[in-house]
Amino acid sequence: MPGGMQEIKRRIKSVESTKKITKAMELVATSKLRKARNQLEQLKPYYQSVSETVAEILGHSESEVDNTYLTPHEEGKRVDLIVSSSLGLCGGYNANIFKCVASTVSKEDEIYAMGSKIASYLNRQGFEYHDEFIDLNQSLSFTEITKLVKQLVERYKNGEIREIRMIYTEFVNNLSFEAKVKTLLPIQHEDLEDFSQVQKETLFEPDAQTVLDYLIPMYLQSMILGYLVESLTSENASRRSSMENATDNASQLIDQLLLKYNQARQTAITNEISEIVAGSNSNES
């Protein structure tokens, strides 16, 4: 029995060490989540406004501009920008992205991986992908985003790309987030529906096509940055929730082990008393 009690004590000490780690990670994730949420709240109105502006211009000038940004090309590759985590211990965050990729992405697509976890998944599944922007999900470097957008827009205008999509995780609240697929180019016609019924005259200087050639890269930059920040917010929310659950589970396990330890200790004491009484009775006889 003493050996069993020592084993229980070792397990309690091990679980307590794990609990300290998960609690620390929960606190770190909470801090990062707060920062990411503030960034998202500041950024979201901007990229939504840019998106609405582009949709409004296209909605009022379809007859004035080349439909390159509205109509999918018949030829060219589909490009997928996929955002995952670069760290683990974030619950179902990465698994949701993997499921979305499995159901929507084919091996004929051209893939840009943003996050080491999606890169590992693509390697296991035999996908080829670009890895030059793999750290973009953490750095959120606007310089790198600008570089990426410049490449994609030039290739899109040249007909090498027929569609550009982004697979990311939409942040709803601290407990709810969902993997999403958003088509960046061509602009979706449903995005224009709210503006098609508004009658107003729009004046473009020097012309609508020049304005759009300047505005579309800005639109892509803001949307990609916005979705990256949403994904990062979702990642930290998922990790905070997972570490909170892990800490609670560790506390419950410690309570159960303490109960077992006390039971074993009581049993050992009872056995010792029984042995003493038996020895005393033996001596008297």
One Martini backbone bead per residue (centre of mass of N, CA, C, O) as a GRO file, in nm:
protein
  285
    1MET     BB    1   0.054   0.062  -0.021
    2PRO     BB    2   0.286   0.273  -0.009
    3GLY     BB    3   0.344   0.248  -0.312
    4GLY     BB    4   0.064   0.354  -0.401
    5MET     BB    5   0.087   0.632  -0.263
    6GLN     BB    6   0.339   0.729  -0.417
    7GLU     BB    7   0.208   0.718  -0.697
    8ILE     BB    8  -0.015   0.923  -0.639
    9LYS     BB    9   0.175   1.159  -0.565
   10ARG     BB   10   0.314   1.172  -0.842
   11ARG     BB   11   0.058   1.233  -1.003
   12ILE     BB   12  -0.017   1.492  -0.862
   13LYS     BB   13   0.243   1.647  -0.931
   14SER     BB   14   0.213   1.622  -1.239
   15VAL     BB   15  -0.065   1.762  -1.267
   16GLU     BB   16   0.019   2.030  -1.135
   17SER     BB   17   0.226   2.103  -1.352
   18THR     BB   18   0.026   2.103  -1.588
   19LYS     BB   19  -0.163   2.321  -1.472
   20LYS     BB   20   0.041   2.552  -1.477
   21ILE     BB   21   0.078   2.552  -1.783
   22THR     BB   22  -0.222   2.590  -1.874
   23LYS     BB   23  -0.263   2.854  -1.715
   24ALA     BB   24  -0.046   3.018  -1.858
   25MET     BB   25  -0.162   2.979  -2.145
   26GLU     BB   26  -0.433   3.110  -2.085
   27LEU     BB   27  -0.321   3.393  -2.015
   28VAL     BB   28  -0.178   3.443  -2.283
   29ALA     BB   29  -0.427   3.403  -2.468
   30THR     BB   30  -0.594   3.630  -2.341
   31SER     BB   31  -0.404   3.859  -2.415
   32LYS     BB   32  -0.400   3.807  -2.723
   33LEU     BB   33  -0.704   3.826  -2.765
   34ARG     BB   34  -0.741   4.118  -2.680
   35LYS     BB   35  -0.554   4.235  -2.897
   36ALA     BB   36  -0.695   4.110  -3.147
   37ARG     BB   37  -0.977   4.233  -3.102
   38ASN     BB   38  -0.891   4.526  -3.122
   39GLN     BB   39  -0.779   4.504  -3.409
   40LEU     BB   40  -1.042   4.404  -3.541
   41GLU     BB   41  -1.227   4.646  -3.459
   42GLN     BB   42  -1.049   4.854  -3.622
   43LEU     BB   43  -1.042   4.700  -3.912
   44LYS     BB   44  -1.325   4.608  -4.010
   45PRO     BB   45  -1.448   4.878  -4.113
   46TYR     BB   46  -1.240   4.917  -4.336
   47TYR     BB   47  -1.272   4.651  -4.512
   48GLN     BB   48  -1.577   4.689  -4.547
   49SER     BB   49  -1.564   4.965  -4.690
   50VAL     BB   50  -1.393   4.880  -4.931
   51SER     BB   51  -1.582   4.660  -5.032
   52GLU     BB   52  -1.829   4.848  -5.078
   53THR     BB   53  -1.692   5.041  -5.276
   54VAL     BB   54  -1.628   4.839  -5.497
   55ALA     BB   55  -1.919   4.736  -5.535
   56GLU     BB   56  -2.038   5.012  -5.610
   57ILE     BB   57  -1.871   5.074  -5.859
   58LEU     BB   58  -1.943   4.815  -6.015
   59GLY     BB   59  -2.256   4.850  -5.997
   60HIS     BB   60  -2.234   5.147  -6.168
   61SER     BB   61  -1.993   5.029  -6.403
   62GLU     BB   62  -2.024   4.774  -6.593
   63SER     BB   63  -2.032   4.936  -6.877
   64GLU     BB   64  -1.737   5.094  -6.831
   65VAL     BB   65  -1.593   4.822  -6.763
   66ASP     BB   66  -1.399   4.575  -6.733
   67ASN     BB   67  -1.492   4.232  -6.639
   68THR     BB   68  -1.246   4.109  -6.483
   69TYR     BB   69  -1.369   4.150  -6.175
   70LEU     BB   70  -1.651   3.969  -6.246
   71THR     BB   71  -1.530   3.748  -6.444
   72PRO     BB   72  -1.445   3.446  -6.495
   73HIS     BB   73  -1.204   3.262  -6.612
   74GLU     BB   74  -1.164   2.992  -6.825
   75GLU     BB   75  -0.870   3.018  -6.752
   76GLY     BB   76  -0.668   2.893  -6.524
   77LYS     BB   77  -0.604   2.916  -6.197
   78ARG     BB   78  -0.672   2.834  -5.872
   79VAL     BB   79  -0.642   3.035  -5.578
   80ASP     BB   80  -0.527   2.947  -5.244
   81LEU     BB   81  -0.565   3.098  -4.924
   82ILE     BB   82  -0.428   2.945  -4.629
   83VAL     BB   83  -0.528   2.954  -4.284
   84SER     BB   84  -0.339   2.884  -3.992
   85SER     BB   85  -0.150   2.749  -3.758
   86SER     BB   86   0.181   2.743  -3.579
   87LEU     BB   87   0.027   2.617  -3.338
   88GLY     BB   88  -0.091   2.445  -3.084
   89LEU     BB   89  -0.340   2.406  -2.856
   90CYS     BB   90  -0.642   2.490  -3.035
   91GLY     BB   91  -0.818   2.265  -3.080
   92GLY     BB   92  -1.039   2.286  -3.371
   93TYR     BB   93  -0.911   2.491  -3.561
   94ASN     BB   94  -0.741   2.314  -3.764
   95ALA     BB   95  -0.952   2.094  -3.827
   96ASN     BB   96  -1.151   2.284  -3.975
   97ILE     BB   97  -0.960   2.357  -4.204
   98PHE     BB   98  -0.906   2.071  -4.309
   99LYS     BB   99  -1.199   2.009  -4.387
  100CYS     BB  100  -1.231   2.242  -4.587
  101VAL     BB  101  -1.002   2.159  -4.777
  102ALA     BB  102  -1.104   1.869  -4.845
  103SER     BB  103  -1.388   1.993  -4.978
  104THR     BB  104  -1.250   2.250  -5.178
  105VAL     BB  105  -0.964   2.130  -5.254
  106SER     BB  106  -0.740   2.081  -5.516
  107LYS     BB  107  -0.449   1.969  -5.687
  108GLU     BB  108  -0.491   2.202  -5.915
  109ASP     BB  109  -0.438   2.402  -5.720
  110GLU     BB  110  -0.309   2.702  -5.598
  111ILE     BB  111  -0.104   2.726  -5.301
  112TYR     BB  112  -0.111   2.926  -4.998
  113ALA     BB  113   0.068   2.903  -4.708
  114MET     BB  114  -0.054   3.005  -4.364
  115GLY     BB  115   0.106   2.796  -4.179
  116SER     BB  116   0.245   2.508  -4.050
  117LYS     BB  117  -0.007   2.321  -4.028
  118ILE     BB  118  -0.095   2.329  -4.329
  119ALA     BB  119   0.172   2.229  -4.439
  120SER     BB  120   0.163   1.948  -4.306
  121TYR     BB  121  -0.102   1.861  -4.433
  122LEU     BB  122  -0.019   1.889  -4.732
  123ASN     BB  123   0.210   1.685  -4.718
  124ARG     BB  124   0.034   1.438  -4.637
  125GLN     BB  125  -0.163   1.484  -4.907
  126GLY     BB  126   0.023   1.581  -5.164
  127PHE     BB  127   0.062   1.885  -5.180
  128GLU     BB  128   0.121   2.177  -5.341
  129TYR     BB  129   0.316   2.477  -5.232
  130HIS     BB  130   0.350   2.791  -5.103
  131ASP     BB  131   0.610   2.925  -4.851
  132GLU     BB  132   0.678   3.247  -4.846
  133PHE     BB  133   0.394   3.300  -4.649
  134ILE     BB  134   0.388   3.120  -4.376
  135ASP     BB  135   0.419   3.378  -4.153
  136LEU     BB  136   0.169   3.573  -4.196
  137ASN     BB  137  -0.023   3.482  -3.955
  138GLN     BB  138   0.181   3.637  -3.745
  139SER     BB  139   0.300   3.908  -3.868
  140LEU     BB  140   0.114   4.091  -4.056
  141SER     BB  141   0.261   4.194  -4.309
  142PHE     BB  142   0.204   4.449  -4.530
  143THR     BB  143   0.439   4.409  -4.723
  144GLU     BB  144   0.373   4.109  -4.792
  145ILE     BB  145   0.086   4.158  -4.889
  146THR     BB  146   0.162   4.345  -5.122
  147LYS     BB  147   0.336   4.140  -5.270
  148LEU     BB  148   0.115   3.928  -5.314
  149VAL     BB  149  -0.094   4.105  -5.463
  150LYS     BB  150   0.080   4.183  -5.704
  151GLN     BB  151   0.107   3.901  -5.817
  152LEU     BB  152  -0.198   3.829  -5.846
  153VAL     BB  153  -0.298   4.064  -6.024
  154GLU     BB  154  -0.114   4.025  -6.266
  155ARG     BB  155  -0.206   3.729  -6.322
  156TYR     BB  156  -0.507   3.790  -6.352
  157LYS     BB  157  -0.485   3.995  -6.592
  158ASN     BB  158  -0.324   3.766  -6.771
  159GLY     BB  159  -0.494   3.481  -6.716
  160GLU     BB  160  -0.360   3.275  -6.497
  161ILE     BB  161  -0.613   3.352  -6.322
  162ARG     BB  162  -0.959   3.277  -6.231
  163GLU     BB  163  -0.923   3.250  -5.904
  164ILE     BB  164  -0.962   3.394  -5.566
  165ARG     BB  165  -0.905   3.247  -5.247
  166MET     BB  166  -1.009   3.232  -4.893
  167ILE     BB  167  -0.905   3.038  -4.608
  168TYR     BB  168  -1.070   3.083  -4.298
  169THR     BB  169  -1.149   3.220  -3.968
  170GLU     BB  170  -1.438   3.311  -3.825
  171PHE     BB  171  -1.528   3.554  -3.594
  172VAL     BB  172  -1.779   3.567  -3.340
  173ASN     BB  173  -1.665   3.452  -3.063
  174ASN     BB  174  -1.500   3.305  -2.795
  175LEU     BB  175  -1.678   3.019  -2.883
  176SER     BB  176  -1.706   3.115  -3.198
  177PHE     BB  177  -1.593   2.945  -3.504
  178GLU     BB  178  -1.545   2.952  -3.872
  179ALA     BB  179  -1.489   2.805  -4.160
  180LYS     BB  180  -1.397   2.985  -4.463
  181VAL     BB  181  -1.499   3.081  -4.804
  182LYS     BB  182  -1.347   3.344  -5.001
  183THR     BB  183  -1.404   3.542  -5.276
  184LEU     BB  184  -1.205   3.788  -5.420
  185LEU     BB  185  -1.160   3.673  -5.721
  186PRO     BB  186  -1.411   3.757  -5.840
  187ILE     BB  187  -1.654   3.957  -5.790
  188GLN     BB  188  -1.942   3.914  -5.638
  189HIS     BB  189  -2.268   3.969  -5.727
  190GLU     BB  190  -2.394   3.975  -5.437
  191ASP     BB  191  -2.224   4.237  -5.359
  192LEU     BB  192  -2.412   4.425  -5.567
  193GLU     BB  193  -2.717   4.426  -5.481
  194ASP     BB  194  -2.726   4.677  -5.281
  195PHE     BB  195  -2.644   4.883  -5.542
  196SER     BB  196  -2.835   4.838  -5.798
  197GLN     BB  197  -3.091   5.020  -5.678
  198VAL     BB  198  -2.910   5.265  -5.680
  199GLN     BB  199  -2.958   5.597  -5.795
  200LYS     BB  200  -2.651   5.722  -5.932
  201GLU     BB  201  -2.396   5.937  -6.011
  202THR     BB  202  -2.070   5.848  -6.142
  203LEU     BB  203  -1.746   5.997  -6.120
  204PHE     BB  204  -1.455   5.943  -6.317
  205GLU     BB  205  -1.096   6.002  -6.237
  206PRO     BB  206  -1.035   5.951  -6.542
  207ASP     BB  207  -1.149   5.647  -6.497
  208ALA     BB  208  -1.283   5.352  -6.400
  209GLN     BB  209  -1.042   5.162  -6.461
  210THR     BB  210  -0.821   5.321  -6.308
  211VAL     BB  211  -0.955   5.316  -6.035
  212LEU     BB  212  -0.964   5.001  -6.011
  213ASP     BB  213  -0.658   4.945  -6.046
  214TYR     BB  214  -0.611   5.086  -5.765
  215LEU     BB  215  -0.839   4.952  -5.575
  216ILE     BB  216  -0.808   4.642  -5.584
  217PRO     BB  217  -0.543   4.607  -5.422
  218MET     BB  218  -0.658   4.744  -5.170
  219TYR     BB  219  -0.882   4.541  -5.129
  220LEU     BB  220  -0.703   4.286  -5.096
  221GLN     BB  221  -0.531   4.383  -4.861
  222SER     BB  222  -0.763   4.430  -4.657
  223MET     BB  223  -0.891   4.147  -4.668
  224ILE     BB  224  -0.647   3.975  -4.591
  225LEU     BB  225  -0.585   4.114  -4.324
  226GLY     BB  226  -0.863   4.070  -4.197
  227TYR     BB  227  -0.858   3.753  -4.211
  228LEU     BB  228  -0.602   3.717  -4.045
  229VAL     BB  229  -0.710   3.848  -3.785
  230GLU     BB  230  -0.950   3.660  -3.749
  231SER     BB  231  -0.782   3.401  -3.724
  232LEU     BB  232  -0.611   3.490  -3.481
  233THR     BB  233  -0.848   3.532  -3.292
  234SER     BB  234  -0.959   3.241  -3.310
  235GLU     BB  235  -0.707   3.099  -3.208
  236ASN     BB  236  -0.694   3.233  -2.923
  237ALA     BB  237  -0.977   3.148  -2.838
  238SER     BB  238  -0.932   2.843  -2.864
  239ARG     BB  239  -0.690   2.824  -2.670
  240ARG     BB  240  -0.820   2.938  -2.420
  241SER     BB  241  -1.045   2.725  -2.401
  242SER     BB  242  -0.861   2.474  -2.390
  243MET     BB  243  -0.694   2.559  -2.135
  244GLU     BB  244  -0.934   2.585  -1.946
  245ASN     BB  245  -1.024   2.290  -1.968
  246ALA     BB  246  -0.754   2.166  -1.878
  247THR     BB  247  -0.750   2.296  -1.598
  248ASP     BB  248  -1.016   2.175  -1.497
  249ASN     BB  249  -0.935   1.878  -1.537
  250ALA     BB  250  -0.693   1.886  -1.344
  251SER     BB  251  -0.854   1.955  -1.090
  252GLN     BB  252  -1.031   1.701  -1.094
  253LEU     BB  253  -0.799   1.494  -1.086
  254ILE     BB  254  -0.679   1.584  -0.816
  255ASP     BB  255  -0.928   1.523  -0.647
  256GLN     BB  256  -0.935   1.220  -0.712
  257LEU     BB  257  -0.647   1.153  -0.608
  258LEU     BB  258  -0.689   1.251  -0.317
  259LEU     BB  259  -0.909   1.050  -0.252
  260LYS     BB  260  -0.736   0.798  -0.302
  261TYR     BB  261  -0.517   0.868  -0.099
  262ASN     BB  262  -0.698   0.877   0.155
  263GLN     BB  263  -0.799   0.590   0.128
  264ALA     BB  264  -0.520   0.453   0.140
  265ARG     BB  265  -0.439   0.571   0.413
  266GLN     BB  266  -0.675   0.455   0.577
  267THR     BB  267  -0.614   0.161   0.510
  268ALA     BB  268  -0.329   0.155   0.633
  269ILE     BB  269  -0.414   0.227   0.923
  270THR     BB  270  -0.611  -0.006   0.966
  271ASN     BB  271  -0.402  -0.232   0.923
  272GLU     BB  272  -0.210  -0.150   1.155
  273ILE     BB  273  -0.417  -0.181   1.383
  274SER     BB  274  -0.483  -0.477   1.330
  275GLU     BB  275  -0.193  -0.582   1.379
  276ILE     BB  276  -0.165  -0.484   1.671
  277VAL     BB  277  -0.409  -0.636   1.789
  278ALA     BB  278  -0.319  -0.919   1.701
  279GLY     BB  279  -0.048  -0.917   1.856
  280SER     BB  280  -0.165  -0.870   2.140
  281ASN     BB  281  -0.347  -1.125   2.147
  282SER     BB  282  -0.109  -1.326   2.109
  283ASN     BB  283   0.048  -1.256   2.368
  284GLU     BB  284  -0.183  -1.321   2.577
  285SER     BB  285  -0.203  -1.631   2.476
   0.00000   0.00000   0.00000
